[in-house]
Amino acid sequence: MDNDGQPVAAKTTYREAMREALWEALSADDRVFLMGEDVGRYGGCFGVSLGLLEEFGPERIRDTPLSESAFVGAGIGAALAGLRPIVEIMTVNFSLLALDQILNNAATLLHMSNGQLPVPLVIRMTTGAGRQLAAQHSHSLEGWYAHIPGIRVLAPATIEDARHMLAPALADPDPVLIFEHGSLYNAAGELDPSATPLGIGHAAVRRPGTDVSLITYGGSLAKALTAADDLSVEGISAEVVDLRTLRPLDDEAIAATVARTHRAVVIDEAWRTGSLAAEVSARIAEESFYELDAPVERVCSAEVPIPYARRLEEAALPQTADIVAAAHRAVD
């Protein structure tokens, strides 16, 4: 508190903000529990759940066997029974082992039961590259899940969203998948206690601009903001839009930013072919074609398994210089 008794911004990290959100959810509702590989004694593979076992006990912080299909299925069953499970999958690559449960059960039961069987399940997982974890731990597959009707897909890119997206996700009657980019856990900043959370379902303009829109999400947001800084030195005003929710996409926000700048660059760490960037680009063409003064540019990862070697990994991923170059192609 300051001298006037008002709350002041607290320094924290993305990891700590996510842990605080988990603590709040567990404290507020006895139906909420966390389950996954190493979430208990180890504190989570990325340290997000550290200390929660000691406070809430093994009934609510449940370590699971190494079987994604089994514990995601158990989470679906618990949600059907009236609980509010949070399932942690170590990395997005491992989620493919539970894809049958997510697609054929969690996403479909409400519709196949004529609305009788909602599945209020939250699944958290780490996504993205840039940490030299090689191909089986580094891919960005959230666009695949954004293809599936019946679920919500969230990608918190800021400390505020890491802190505030979990509560509305738990309140949603449908399954919600939260993708946490691995490069963000150590990101530090101040969390404003007076800030009003955006909730889910809305994109956010992280930097206003007039010449070109840089549209992105997750781990690429910081690169887009840095690119906007570099472009401003050259006299180019770039607006940076954080999608935040990948399903459903905020079509109104996408159309609005294109109407303001008339040029768009879509940045997506996934592969270019069949990517979320392709979907966003298609929607811009469908809904805002006559607002465009240049073709939509896309900046995506190279179409290769993510390499282990640092220089190769950096070469495969979208970088700030690639975003700047794409913005120049759109503006020049």
JOQUI-V754101 format. One record per residue. N is the residue number from 1. RES is the residue in three letters. PHI is phi as a letter, one per 40 degrees, with the letter a starting at -180 (NA if undefined). D_CENTER is the distance of its C-alpha to the mean C-alpha in Angstrom with 2 decimals. Layout:
# JOQUI-V754101
n->N res->RES phi->PHI d_center->D_CENTER
n->N res->RES phi->PHI d_center->D_CENTER
This chain:
# JOQUI-V754101
n->1 res->MET phi->NA d_center->31.24
n->2 res->ASP phi->c d_center->33.08
n->3 res->ASN phi->c d_center->36.80
n->4 res->ASP phi->c d_center->36.33
n->5 res->GLY phi->g d_center->34.43
n->6 res->GLN phi->c d_center->31.09
n->7 res->PRO phi->c d_center->27.87
n->8 res->VAL phi->b d_center->26.80
n->9 res->ALA phi->c d_center->23.50
n->10 res->ALA phi->b d_center->22.76
n->11 res->LYS phi->c d_center->21.67
n->12 res->THR phi->a d_center->18.87
n->13 res->THR phi->b d_center->15.99
n->14 res->TYR phi->d d_center->12.28
n->15 res->ARG phi->c d_center->13.63
n->16 res->GLU phi->c d_center->16.35
n->17 res->ALA phi->c d_center->14.38
n->18 res->MET phi->c d_center->12.37
n->19 res->ARG phi->c d_center->15.86
n->20 res->GLU phi->c d_center->17.41
n->21 res->ALA phi->c d_center->15.18
n->22 res->LEU phi->c d_center->16.20
n->23 res->TRP phi->d d_center->19.75
n->24 res->GLU phi->c d_center->19.93
n->25 res->ALA phi->c d_center->18.86
n->26 res->LEU phi->c d_center->21.36
n->27 res->SER phi->c d_center->24.01
n->28 res->ALA phi->c d_center->23.80
n->29 res->ASP phi->a d_center->24.03
n->30 res->ASP phi->c d_center->26.06
n->31 res->ARG phi->c d_center->24.43
n->32 res->VAL phi->c d_center->21.12
n->33 res->PHE phi->a d_center->21.03
n->34 res->LEU phi->b d_center->18.78
n->35 res->MET phi->a d_center->19.56
n->36 res->GLY phi->i d_center->18.73
n->37 res->GLU phi->c d_center->20.21
n->38 res->ASP phi->g d_center->21.50
n->39 res->VAL phi->c d_center->19.76
n->40 res->GLY phi->c d_center->23.26
n->41 res->ARG phi->d d_center->25.84
n->42 res->TYR phi->c d_center->23.68
n->43 res->GLY phi->g d_center->21.04
n->44 res->GLY phi->g d_center->18.12
n->45 res->CYS phi->d d_center->17.71
n->46 res->PHE phi->b d_center->15.75
n->47 res->GLY phi->g d_center->17.80
n->48 res->VAL phi->c d_center->15.42
n->49 res->SER phi->c d_center->18.04
n->50 res->LEU phi->d d_center->21.04
n->51 res->GLY phi->g d_center->23.92
n->52 res->LEU phi->c d_center->22.72
n->53 res->LEU phi->c d_center->25.16
n->54 res->GLU phi->c d_center->28.04
n->55 res->GLU phi->c d_center->27.34
n->56 res->PHE phi->b d_center->26.46
n->57 res->GLY phi->g d_center->28.27
n->58 res->PRO phi->c d_center->27.79
n->59 res->GLU phi->c d_center->27.86
n->60 res->ARG phi->b d_center->24.53
n->61 res->ILE phi->b d_center->22.91
n->62 res->ARG phi->b d_center->23.70
n->63 res->ASP phi->c d_center->23.75
n->64 res->THR phi->b d_center->23.79
n->65 res->PRO phi->c d_center->25.50
n->66 res->LEU phi->c d_center->23.78
n->67 res->SER phi->a d_center->23.32
n->68 res->GLU phi->d d_center->19.90
n->69 res->SER phi->c d_center->21.73
n->70 res->ALA phi->c d_center->23.91
n->71 res->PHE phi->c d_center->21.59
n->72 res->VAL phi->c d_center->19.05
n->73 res->GLY phi->c d_center->22.26
n->74 res->ALA phi->c d_center->23.53
n->75 res->GLY phi->c d_center->20.47
n->76 res->ILE phi->c d_center->21.11
n->77 res->GLY phi->c d_center->24.74
n->78 res->ALA phi->c d_center->24.12
n->79 res->ALA phi->c d_center->22.08
n->80 res->LEU phi->c d_center->24.96
n->81 res->ALA phi->c d_center->27.36
n->82 res->GLY phi->h d_center->25.95
n->83 res->LEU phi->c d_center->23.81
n->84 res->ARG phi->b d_center->20.19
n->85 res->PRO phi->c d_center->18.76
n->86 res->ILE phi->b d_center->15.56
n->87 res->VAL phi->b d_center->15.37
n->88 res->GLU phi->b d_center->13.91
n->89 res->ILE phi->b d_center->13.90
n->90 res->MET phi->d d_center->14.54
n->91 res->THR phi->a d_center->12.76
n->92 res->VAL phi->c d_center->11.37
n->93 res->ASN phi->d d_center->14.88
n->94 res->PHE phi->c d_center->16.53
n->95 res->SER phi->c d_center->14.77
n->96 res->LEU phi->c d_center->17.13
n->97 res->LEU phi->c d_center->19.89
n->98 res->ALA phi->b d_center->18.65
n->99 res->LEU phi->c d_center->17.94
n->100 res->ASP phi->c d_center->21.28
n->101 res->GLN phi->c d_center->20.45
n->102 res->ILE phi->c d_center->17.10
n->103 res->LEU phi->c d_center->18.60
n->104 res->ASN phi->c d_center->22.24
n->105 res->ASN phi->b d_center->22.11
n->106 res->ALA phi->d d_center->19.08
n->107 res->ALA phi->c d_center->18.32
n->108 res->THR phi->b d_center->22.05
n->109 res->LEU phi->c d_center->24.09
n->110 res->LEU phi->d d_center->23.90
n->111 res->HIS phi->c d_center->25.16
n->112 res->MET phi->c d_center->27.69
n->113 res->SER phi->b d_center->29.12
n->114 res->ASN phi->f d_center->29.74
n->115 res->GLY phi->g d_center->27.38
n->116 res->GLN phi->c d_center->28.95
n->117 res->LEU phi->b d_center->26.23
n->118 res->PRO phi->c d_center->22.88
n->119 res->VAL phi->b d_center->20.32
n->120 res->PRO phi->c d_center->18.42
n->121 res->LEU phi->b d_center->16.27
n->122 res->VAL phi->b d_center->12.91
n->123 res->ILE phi->b d_center->11.58
n->124 res->ARG phi->b d_center->9.40
n->125 res->MET phi->a d_center->9.14
n->126 res->THR phi->c d_center->8.90
n->127 res->THR phi->b d_center->8.25
n->128 res->GLY phi->g d_center->9.96
n->129 res->ALA phi->b d_center->13.47
n->130 res->GLY phi->g d_center->15.75
n->131 res->ARG phi->b d_center->17.17
n->132 res->GLN phi->f d_center->20.03
n->133 res->LEU phi->b d_center->19.07
n->134 res->ALA phi->g d_center->20.37
n->135 res->ALA phi->c d_center->19.55
n->136 res->GLN phi->c d_center->19.03
n->137 res->HIS phi->b d_center->16.27
n->138 res->SER phi->b d_center->14.46
n->139 res->HIS phi->c d_center->13.33
n->140 res->SER phi->b d_center->10.20
n->141 res->LEU phi->b d_center->10.84
n->142 res->GLU phi->c d_center->7.89
n->143 res->GLY phi->c d_center->10.36
n->144 res->TRP phi->c d_center->12.93
n->145 res->TYR phi->c d_center->11.45
n->146 res->ALA phi->c d_center->10.92
n->147 res->HIS phi->c d_center->14.65
n->148 res->ILE phi->c d_center->15.65
n->149 res->PRO phi->c d_center->17.28
n->150 res->GLY phi->g d_center->17.34
n->151 res->ILE phi->b d_center->13.75
n->152 res->ARG phi->b d_center->10.82
n->153 res->VAL phi->b d_center->7.32
n->154 res->LEU phi->b d_center->4.58
n->155 res->ALA phi->b d_center->1.31
n->156 res->PRO phi->c d_center->4.26
n->157 res->ALA phi->b d_center->6.30
n->158 res->THR phi->b d_center->9.56
n->159 res->ILE phi->c d_center->11.81
n->160 res->GLU phi->c d_center->12.53
n->161 res->ASP phi->c d_center->9.19
n->162 res->ALA phi->d d_center->9.06
n->163 res->ARG phi->c d_center->12.56
n->164 res->HIS phi->b d_center->12.60
n->165 res->MET phi->c d_center->9.85
n->166 res->LEU phi->c d_center->11.39
n->167 res->ALA phi->c d_center->14.80
n->168 res->PRO phi->c d_center->14.29
n->169 res->ALA phi->c d_center->12.26
n->170 res->LEU phi->c d_center->15.41
n->171 res->ALA phi->c d_center->17.66
n->172 res->ASP phi->c d_center->16.49
n->173 res->PRO phi->c d_center->19.12
n->174 res->ASP phi->c d_center->16.94
n->175 res->PRO phi->c d_center->14.67
n->176 res->VAL phi->b d_center->11.01
n->177 res->LEU phi->b d_center->8.46
n->178 res->ILE phi->b d_center->5.62
n->179 res->PHE phi->b d_center->3.92
n->180 res->GLU phi->b d_center->5.21
n->181 res->HIS phi->c d_center->6.79
n->182 res->GLY phi->c d_center->10.41
n->183 res->SER phi->c d_center->11.91
n->184 res->LEU phi->c d_center->10.50
n->185 res->TYR phi->d d_center->12.30
n->186 res->ASN phi->c d_center->15.55
n->187 res->ALA phi->c d_center->14.59
n->188 res->ALA phi->b d_center->17.21
n->189 res->GLY phi->a d_center->18.07
n->190 res->GLU phi->b d_center->19.58
n->191 res->LEU phi->b d_center->18.24
n->192 res->ASP phi->c d_center->20.38
n->193 res->PRO phi->c d_center->21.66
n->194 res->SER phi->c d_center->22.99
n->195 res->ALA phi->c d_center->19.87
n->196 res->THR phi->c d_center->19.15
n->197 res->PRO phi->c d_center->15.60
n->198 res->LEU phi->c d_center->14.26
n->199 res->GLY phi->g d_center->13.28
n->200 res->ILE phi->b d_center->11.07
n->201 res->GLY phi->h d_center->12.09
n->202 res->HIS phi->b d_center->12.75
n->203 res->ALA phi->c d_center->11.79
n->204 res->ALA phi->b d_center->13.18
n->205 res->VAL phi->c d_center->15.80
n->206 res->ARG phi->c d_center->15.30
n->207 res->ARG phi->a d_center->18.67
n->208 res->PRO phi->c d_center->21.38
n->209 res->GLY phi->a d_center->23.45
n->210 res->THR phi->b d_center->26.13
n->211 res->ASP phi->b d_center->26.45
n->212 res->VAL phi->a d_center->23.24
n->213 res->SER phi->b d_center->19.65
n->214 res->LEU phi->b d_center->16.88
n->215 res->ILE phi->b d_center->13.91
n->216 res->THR phi->a d_center->10.59
n->217 res->TYR phi->a d_center->6.89
n->218 res->GLY phi->f d_center->5.05
n->219 res->GLY phi->c d_center->8.18
n->220 res->SER phi->c d_center->10.46
n->221 res->LEU phi->c d_center->10.66
n->222 res->ALA phi->c d_center->13.32
n->223 res->LYS phi->c d_center->15.22
n->224 res->ALA phi->c d_center->15.39
n->225 res->LEU phi->c d_center->16.74
n->226 res->THR phi->c d_center->19.18
n->227 res->ALA phi->c d_center->20.24
n->228 res->ALA phi->c d_center->20.96
n->229 res->ASP phi->c d_center->23.10
n->230 res->ASP phi->c d_center->24.95
n->231 res->LEU phi->c d_center->25.57
n->232 res->SER phi->c d_center->26.94
n->233 res->VAL phi->c d_center->29.58
n->234 res->GLU phi->c d_center->30.71
n->235 res->GLY phi->g d_center->30.97
n->236 res->ILE phi->b d_center->27.96
n->237 res->SER phi->c d_center->25.85
n->238 res->ALA phi->b d_center->22.21
n->239 res->GLU phi->c d_center->19.85
n->240 res->VAL phi->b d_center->16.17
n->241 res->VAL phi->b d_center->13.79
n->242 res->ASP phi->c d_center->10.09
n->243 res->LEU phi->c d_center->8.99
n->244 res->ARG phi->g d_center->6.34
n->245 res->THR phi->b d_center->7.22
n->246 res->LEU phi->c d_center->7.78
n->247 res->ARG phi->a d_center->10.52
n->248 res->PRO phi->c d_center->12.65
n->249 res->LEU phi->c d_center->12.39
n->250 res->ASP phi->c d_center->14.17
n->251 res->ASP phi->c d_center->17.27
n->252 res->GLU phi->c d_center->19.30
n->253 res->ALA phi->c d_center->17.22
n->254 res->ILE phi->c d_center->17.16
n->255 res->ALA phi->c d_center->20.88
n->256 res->ALA phi->c d_center->21.63
n->257 res->THR phi->c d_center->20.39
n->258 res->VAL phi->c d_center->22.31
n->259 res->ALA phi->c d_center->25.30
n->260 res->ARG phi->c d_center->25.29
n->261 res->THR phi->b d_center->25.10
n->262 res->HIS phi->g d_center->26.23
n->263 res->ARG phi->a d_center->24.35
n->264 res->ALA phi->a d_center->20.79
n->265 res->VAL phi->b d_center->18.94
n->266 res->VAL phi->b d_center->15.65
n->267 res->ILE phi->b d_center->13.75
n->268 res->ASP phi->a d_center->11.69
n->269 res->GLU phi->c d_center->11.74
n->270 res->ALA phi->c d_center->12.60
n->271 res->TRP phi->c d_center->16.30
n->272 res->ARG phi->c d_center->18.00
n->273 res->THR phi->c d_center->19.83
n->274 res->GLY phi->g d_center->18.25
n->275 res->SER phi->c d_center->14.89
n->276 res->LEU phi->c d_center->12.43
n->277 res->ALA phi->c d_center->14.36
n->278 res->ALA phi->c d_center->17.44
n->279 res->GLU phi->c d_center->16.45
n->280 res->VAL phi->c d_center->15.72
n->281 res->SER phi->c d_center->18.95
n->282 res->ALA phi->c d_center->20.86
n->283 res->ARG phi->c d_center->20.00
n->284 res->ILE phi->c d_center->21.17
n->285 res->ALA phi->c d_center->24.29
n->286 res->GLU phi->c d_center->24.92
n->287 res->GLU phi->b d_center->24.44
n->288 res->SER phi->b d_center->25.14
n->289 res->PHE phi->d d_center->27.42
n->290 res->TYR phi->c d_center->30.27
n->291 res->GLU phi->c d_center->28.24
n->292 res->LEU phi->c d_center->27.53
n->293 res->ASP phi->b d_center->29.92
n->294 res->ALA phi->a d_center->28.47
n->295 res->PRO phi->c d_center->26.57
n->296 res->VAL phi->c d_center->22.76
n->297 res->GLU phi->c d_center->21.71
n->298 res->ARG phi->b d_center->18.91
n->299 res->VAL phi->b d_center->17.78
n->300 res->CYS phi->b d_center->16.30
n->301 res->SER phi->c d_center->16.95
n->302 res->ALA phi->c d_center->20.49
n->303 res->GLU phi->c d_center->21.28
n->304 res->VAL phi->a d_center->22.07
n->305 res->PRO phi->d d_center->20.79
n->306 res->ILE phi->d d_center->19.13
n->307 res->PRO phi->c d_center->22.24
n->308 res->TYR phi->c d_center->22.97
n->309 res->ALA phi->d d_center->25.25
n->310 res->ARG phi->d d_center->23.65
n->311 res->ARG phi->c d_center->25.28
n->312 res->LEU phi->c d_center->24.49
n->313 res->GLU phi->c d_center->20.80
n->314 res->GLU phi->c d_center->20.75
n->315 res->ALA phi->c d_center->22.72
n->316 res->ALA phi->c d_center->20.39
n->317 res->LEU phi->c d_center->17.21
n->318 res->PRO phi->c d_center->16.78
n->319 res->GLN phi->b d_center->18.47
n->320 res->THR phi->d d_center->19.47
n->321 res->ALA phi->c d_center->22.88
n->322 res->ASP phi->c d_center->21.60
n->323 res->ILE phi->c d_center->19.78
n->324 res->VAL phi->c d_center->23.02
n->325 res->ALA phi->c d_center->25.12
n->326 res->ALA phi->c d_center->23.26
n->327 res->ALA phi->c d_center->23.64
n->328 res->HIS phi->c d_center->27.31
n->329 res->ARG phi->c d_center->27.78
n->330 res->ALA phi->c d_center->26.54
n->331 res->VAL phi->c d_center->28.64
n->332 res->ASP phi->c d_center->31.75
